[in-house]
Amino acid sequence: MKKHKKKILIVLGILLISGGSFLYYQQARKIKFPKNPAKKTIQLGVPRHMSLKGQIREAKKLLDDAQFSKSALLLSSVLKKNPDLIAPYQFLGEIYLQTKNFAKLDNLIAQIQKKFPQNSLANDLQMRKLIAEKKFGEVLKNLEKSREISDELKFYQALLLSLQNNHEKSREILKNLEKLPIDENPQDQENFQTEEGFVTADFHEKVAGLLEVYSEFDKFADGKNPHLFVLIAKNLAENNEAVLAKEFASVAIKEDPEYVDGWVLRGYAEYMMEDYPNALEDLRQAYDLDPSRPEIYYFLALTLEKNGNLPEAALFFEKSLEFDFEFSREIRWKLINILIDQKKYDKVIELYKELAQNPPKKEREKFVSVIANLINIIKNPQAATEIAQTLSEQNPDDILSLNLEAWSLIEAGNLDEAEIVLNKAQSIKENNPRTALNFGLLYEKQGDYSLAREWYKKSYEYGLGNGFDEVVNTAADKFNNLVDKENPAKLSSDDKRNASSP
């Protein structure tokens, strides 16, 4: 599994373990539609859509973001239509492990054993359940008795041997795993499984990361055991192995109670395990030992937020921004969520403007939600326009930035300017679903419903099966909403929308 909540865990990547400082739209409701969306029958609606791969990727993303209930619901839906697909079982297993729902996990393991008797997934999940229950000795005994164990279980065997200070054997296992070839695109396989004899890039990265930890530790002639265990705990936390991360950090704390990073990492591992009271206790201990480190403020703020103490969480987020903290962008995003709940919209807009200055490429998609918040929640389309224009000025040929600018201009009532921006976007790249959707919004705003319908239909068709599921569904709903307006007699009383619906 990819790094859990990567926007948070990246902070751990620059933690100096030696004790120094730290270096577009909203989704609308489902409607029943015909099966042929491409058919040019204007008076019929078009169906919402998400491909099989899209559903699994979305479920995986929800899992990575710790939205376990939503991910599980989507995976269960996939299994109803695709019962012979093993990937949903794998991800459901991850969910039940992370939420410690062992009753459901046991039931899932039984289903896998019956349905996929030749696959190692059931045994892998069973051993990982024992690890989650901290039955480390039982796991090692089972693995020693087994003739063949999966590569994943070999990885856990290496970790448990490290925990027992058998680092020589652990390194040997890890070095053998590192030699395995990488399947770069397991999701392209028919059953979303890694090709036999290969490992995923994520798995290889985890293995290489632990070997790098050992190499880094070897550089210190006077390296002490707590230092090694904290290095391993950090690596495990970065890879969402919270239970084992906590164990390694606990050993470090036991051997050196003044080791700040041990308290930080154990607190963060507990945060990942949703054990917020203990996480708060450990992070406050780290703060008492060293109140000068911004990462401690950050993790304290995260934990206070989960404990429901939003005012204090906001204070710690803001306090961490007073430091020269390399990853302060991540803090601003988190702080914004709290400030929106507190309706401190002036501060939110100020932070949005700061974040709009040269954002990294990976953050650009976030500004879809930014513009949506400014338009739909804060009710300030002028601020949305200012921020969107900042983005498009920095990236004049970026289709997403141009579309955000056009959207905000439409909502602000500047329709002529919006049309100019959309024509520019259209000239850069034709058949873009976002551009087509915005043309639909523009013409609907102008009262040209026939032309608006045409562009919504184009947006739907352009985006279908091309990774634009949310845009596709919005276009479908916008199209159908206009059909409903023109054919009110065809709607039952249950199907009529509220006038304020999107």
C-alpha positions, 0 to 999 in steps of 0.5 A: 500500500502506498504511503498513508496520508502522504501529505502528512507523512512527508514530514517524517522524511526530513526528521533528523533522528539525531535530535536536531531540528527539521531541516470540479466540481461537487458530485451530484446525486444518482439518477437512473439513465439509459445504457447508451450515453453516446446516442444523440437523443436530446430528450433522454438523460445520460448515465453516471459512469466509473470504469472498473479500474476507476472504481478500484483506483478510487477505492485505493485512494480512499484507503490511502486517505484513511476514508475506510468506510467509503473505500469499503462500500465501493469495494463491496460494490465492485465485488458484487459485479466482479466476484472473481476479482481478488484485488478488492479482497486485498484492499478490504483486508487492509481496511480491516487490519488498519481499523482492527476489525478482526471479526470481519477480517476473519470472515474475509480470510475464510472467503478468500481461502474458499474462493482462491485456495491457491493464493497466498493472500489468506495466509498473508492476512492471517499472519498480519492479523497476528502481528496487529495483535502483537503475537510476534513470537507466534508469527515467527514460529509459523514462518519458520515452519512454513516451506514456502512463504510469500515475499510480503511475509518475508518482509515482515519476518525480517522486521520481527527479526530486527525487533529481536536484534537479529539484524544479520538475518534480517539484512540477509532476507531484505537483500534477497527481496531487493533482488526481485524484479519489479512489475511497474504496472500491476494494475494493468494485469487482468486481475490487478495482481503483480506478475508472478515472480515480480514485486510492486514498485511500492514493495521494492521501495519499502525493502530498499528503504529498510536496507538504506536505514541499516546503511545509514546506521553503519556510518555512525561508529558509535551508533547506539541501538535506540538510534537504529530502532528510531530509524526503523520506526520512522521508515515503518511510519512512512510506509503505514506500518503503525503497529510495528513502528510503535514497537520499535519506537517503544524499544528506543524510549525504553533504552533512552527515555530522553530520546525525543524522536522516540516519543515523536515517532511513537506518538505519530504511530499511535495517531496512525492507529487512531489511538489519539489519547496516547498519541497526545500524551506521547507528543506532549512528552516530546514537546516538554523535552524539546519545545523548539521543533516545528514537527512536534507542533505539527503532529500535536496539532494533527492529534488535537484536531482528531481529539476535537480540540480545534482551537488548540489545534489551530494554535499549534498549526499557526505556531509551527508556521512561525518556524522556517519549516520546509513543509509549511504548505502542508500545514496551511492546507490542514489549517484551512480545513479548521478555519473553514469549520470556524468560518474564519473566511478572511484568514482562509482566503489569505492562506489560499492566496499564499498557496496559489503562489507557485504551487508544485504540480502535484497540488494543482488538482487541489485548487479545484476544491479551493475554487469550489469552496470559495464559490459554494461555501465562502460565497466569494467568486471575486476571490475565486477569480483572483486566485484562479487568475494567479494560477493561470498567469503562472501557467498560461497554457495549463488547461486546468488553470484556465478552466478554474479561471473560466469557472470563477469568472462565470460564477462572478458574472463576468461572462465575456471574460470567461468566454475569452478564457475558454476559447484560449483553452479550446485552442490549446487543447480540443475535446477537453471535458473540463473546457466543454463543461465550462462552456455548458455552464457559460451558455446555461448562464446566458440562457441558451439551454440548447447550446448548454445541453450540447456542451454538457453532452460533449463533456460527458463524451470527452471524459468517459473512460479517460479518468475524468469520472467526477467531471463526467458525472457532473456533466451528466447531472447538468445535462439531465437537469436541463432535460428535466426543466424542459420536460417537467411533466415526465418527472414523478413527484419523487424525481423533482429536484429542489430548486436549490439543488446543483 
